[in-house]
């Protein structure tokens, strides 16, 4: 039986240093029946030309040039124009193992699911690598996947490292102009997938660069993280009420995430926002500390911030700098 067409959607913006590595990893996939969609999101560097050159080298590559609209807009643009029965997203500064597509497709096809997931490696610019993979695979209910996602237990919210039946996006789009767009979208796709195939091998390589959206320093726009987290959690609980404890743990985790981004912000700046974040954590500390599914690192953070914010702040700085 002929392999179905799979679309690989790659938003491109200011990544000329990384683009060739990314595209080399895609065109050399062991799975050959690919449609490779490059969405040049108004990139001001040499990326538009590089994209066109790749299209000349490989007839599976299709290039779309558009005005800059952000990552979500570029993903939506590519999704609306893809022809594959299935689709996957790859960020243009990342790269994939040669069997990434075949691994995800085999999981999905073998188990008859609408969605499959693999693990990833974090590649630091300095050369350090953290591999989150292991061995084996299993089929989970969407409820179980959502629960593990809320607890940061292997299942994450990223758009990449997943293969989807394209029809899942018939009424779902990434929110244009917002950070943390994956968090606002992935759970909706899981809602539509009763069963999800989960593979525990790492096949995706995520480059953690200092100038990336997710790793940049604090700005007021990052405060939306708690809002998006709360909306996500509330919608999950409305569908699965018995995940309320997991949702509270995730909301607390989000507050810590924003506080950590604000560690080096002047103590006089965003004073009210910091107070609100700490108050939320403290008002839910008993529930989180009593939750056996919350890891010890998170519980330690709650204990420290309960004693003193300055104590927590010092401990976080030491941990981030590798001193502890």
Order of alpha helices (4+ residues) and beta strands (2+ residues): beta-alpha-beta-alpha-beta-alpha-beta-beta-alpha-beta-beta-beta-alpha-beta-alpha-beta-alpha-alpha-alpha-alpha-alpha-alpha
